[in-house]
Amino acid sequence: MGWHTRRGGYKINLEKVRTYVVPDLSDCLYLPYVEPKAKRGIKYTIDTNKYLEFAKTYVKKNESLSSTVEDNESSLLTVD
């Protein structure tokens, strides 16, 4: 896309740079994943106890995973 100069700089050849033309989406019927009016700065924290309860109920529903979770559960709860 360009070349190095003698003094350590870099010159960009604009003919080789990819440019994309973005269409006008003001009349588009599709909606974005996040609403434009969504509030910014909302922070969420993860409660580990609720996560473990959820994991246990999920495993009870899917018994094939239960042995794997029971083996790893003790390592998740120990603090070194």
BELTA-V560507 format. One record per backbone hydrogen bond with DSSP energy under -1.0 kcal/mol. NH is the residue of the N-H (numbers start at 1). CO is the residue of the C=O. Records with the same first field share a line. If there is no record, write none. Layout:
NH=CO / CO
This chain:
3=11
5=9
8=5
11=3
13=1
16=13
28=25
38=35
51=47
52=48
53=49
54=50
55=51
56=52
57=53
58=54
59=55
60=56
61=57
62=58
65=62
66=63
69=65
70=66
71=67
72=68
73=69
76=72
77=73
78=74
